[in-house]
Amino acid sequence: MAEARSGTQQPSLTLQAGLNVTPLVDFARATRRSLVRNSFRIRNRVRDNLWPLSAWYLSMLLLVVSALLIEEKHCPTVLATGFTYVQNFLQLDNERDDVVHFSRPAQVALCAVVCGIATLLALALVRQTALKCLLTWKGWLYQDPGRKRGNIALLMWGLAVRLFTGPTPSLYSFQRCLPRLPVPQLSATIVRFLDSMRPLLSKTEYEELQVEAHKFEKEKGVQLQRILWLKSWWASNYVSDWWEQYVYLMGRSSIAHNSNYYALDQWQYIPTPKRSARAAGVIWLIGNFYDQLEHEELKPLCIQNLIPLCMEQYRRALATTRIPGREIDQLKHVDKAKHVVIFYKGSYYRLDLYDKHRHRLSPRQLQYQIQEIVQAVDETGEDDHTSNGSVAALTGAERVVWHEARQTMLQNPLNKKSLEEIETAVIFVSLNEESPATLSQRCSIAFHGDGRNIWYDKSLCMSAYANGRISFNVEHSWGDAPVVGHIMEATFPSEYTMAVYTPDGDCAERCESDRVPWHKRMEQLKKPSKLSWKLSPDVQRTILDCRGTLTSAMDESMFEMFVFELFGKKFITRTAKCSPDSFVQMVLQAAYYRDSGKFVLTYEAAMTRLFRNGRTETIRSVTDQSCQTIRAMESDQFTAKEKHRLLVEACKVHQTVSRDAMSGTGIDRHLFALYVVCKGLGQESDFLKKALSYPWTLSTSQQPMSQLTKPNFCIDDPVVQPQIPLGGGFMAVADDGYGVSYQVVSSNRLQFHVSSAKRSARKTDASRMAAHIRQVLLDWKAILEEATADTE
């Protein structure tokens, strides 16, 4: 820096031999980048606050107001009065001697700016309020799809939403227009809760629960409900902050098995068998998605291209890390992250996504950098299985154990720097030696890894395998699976549509920097830097113990995944005449009934992103009608037509329960929030404790498809179908239960991920449950075809 400063002694800068002004240039560039970045953020914030209006409206208002003020004779009385008020407020009266005098044109210009901005803010507030009022109505959810076109009231409502929406919304434009999640009526929640428990309890148990519920409703529930109602008025969402804090961040058990979930790439199609090329291509595409998030260029998701969803979760989808604490964890998010961390054979490397001139690396450049890392590690001939190569195992430990180990590690500057590099990376990437062949193997490895190659705290960990496969491991506290599904839909099909790879399997040239000579590109690249550790003996022992615990948990868990192609959405909607999600839920309940001979409390996740900062609600899928349908299915005393009729009735009830959950009148988040208020007041409620302690033996979740609008992602396009990812799964919540995630992919494809937690218990078996699901699907197909044939 001393040499750089010496170059600024004279007004006309003369560079001399040996003079180095790089620090000064870097400072200027950094200042410029900071100003540009902050200007974009301010612009986006102003745009989002004014939306659905824009700067074009302000320009028009200024022109109109200026023209009216110049033509005093034709100026409306209201505007003339406003002009006088602004004159007095800004002290523009030329007749006064104690103020600065302005000419008439200057007065008009200043008044036009003030009046124009005030009018614009007022109009923006009116449109936002009107749109929020329109979106508060959730009656459209309950409309029969076959009758929507003839419903005049629904059409008028949709037209009003379209009118107040305005053109070209940005990623977060709708946030101020989304309504708050309403607090359901306590009496209604109690009724729904009791209805959901009636099929699962004996008559005596149900009557006892009924007495406790009504007692709570009349006594403690009144005060708790009032406090919750007050919170709903000042908080953007009355439950989401508590849900994130108490359910996720305060959990002290391992997140590797109790919180995280996994996602897989395509089924049979592999874009390239070269691991380095595949990893580079996906990193590049995720980098594109991250840039769109940072610049708010991503379009917000809307149901039927009309009804907006909350996009708040996207802020922390990438470059986010969960930091362990003694009592509660924290989420650390980095704006404009510039690198990823690569893990290979126990070694950690920082890989910059930008070159020395701040240009993003192309896929081909990324591939070269990854190959350099692989070569550097392979040349040593070592695969570090020691504690230094297994630091990531700490992230799968109990949170207090990881917190204490991290605090010890931070005392060494070397460890602190390495942890900072990992925690500020866009994603964590693991280059694995395995080549999983079967779908179940892919699920298991994606969820567990080998105990050392997944940084479970990262919002998104990517694993690239020796055969070119890709999987993700996702930390759950920052957001929910649909966001990751969106990233996958934006990434994997783009590998094909953007021709990321050449016919020989290497990455293609995707930017102008690839057209410059190779040696020039090499000069621009930043060499990957290796991260090092200096661990104390206590931390080393902790790491090895954590890895052993993770390995034992891997041996206990089971995963089974299959793709069903005999029918799909078309058969379910046209032949079965049911909602696809409701139909699959009946299938899962029947499969579990065959597996265990009983009905159990079943969890299904529903989104509440129709509301601001909404996350999920629970759909209690087991109902009196579903139990009756499954018993009839297993009996020979009912005809196919009778079974079909019962199925349709059960699916309609399930649809109503699902719509209640999505529209803010669910059960479990309300009870959870009441419990939090109760504990906050230092009180105890036997009813709430009992209601929230029933185990979710069967935990299920549907993964959404086709979140991207045409022509970017059309699920029925024969070119796109091979690019469809396989979705993902999670570990069973109960040791004696199952976890099932599924996708209704297309007209002829369903996908199921099944997991069980305790192999040694022998009560559950993921393979057995998957076989039951497959057989129930076949049985319903035969029943429905017979019922349809009888009708014809």
Secondary structure, 3 states (H helix, E strand, C coil): CHHHHHCCCCCCCCCCCCCCCHHHHHHHHHHHHHHHHHHHHHHHHHHHHHCCCCHHHHHHHHHHHHHHHHCHHHCCHHHHHHHHHHHHHCCCCCCCCCCCCCCHHHHHHHHHHHHHHHHHHHHHHHHHHHHHHHHHCCHHHHCCHHHCCCCHHHHHHHHHHHHHHCCCCCCCCCHHHCCCCCCCCHHHHHHHHHHHHHHHCCHHHHHHHHHHHHHHHHCHHHHHHHHHHHHHHHCCCCCHHHHHHHHHHCCCCCHHHHCCEEEEEECCCCCCCCHHHHHHHHHHHHHHHHHHHHCCCCCCCEECCCEECCCHHHHHCCCEEEECCCCCCEEEECCCCCEEEEEECCEEEEEECECCCCCECCHHHHHHHHHHHHHHHHHHCCCCCCHHHHHHHHHHCCHHHHHHHHHHHHCCHHHHHHHHHHHCCCCEEEECCCCCCCHHHHHHHHHHCCCCCCCCCECEEEEECCCCCEEEEECCCCCCHHHHHHHHHHHHHHHHHCCCECCCCCECCCCHHHHCCHHHHHHHCCCCEEECCCCCHHHHHHHHHHHHHHHHHHHHCEEEEEEECCCCHHHHHHCCCCCHHHHHHHHHHHHHHHHHCCCCCEEEEEECCCCCCCCEEEEECCCHHHHHHHHHHCCCCCCHHHHHHHHHHHHHHHHHHHHHHHCCCCCHHHHHHHHHHHHHCCCCCHHHHHHCCCCCCEEEEECCCCCCCCCCCCCCCCCCHHHCEEEEEECCCCCCCEEEEEEEEECCEEEEEEEECCCCCCCCCHHHHHHHHHHHHHHHHHHHHHHHHHHC
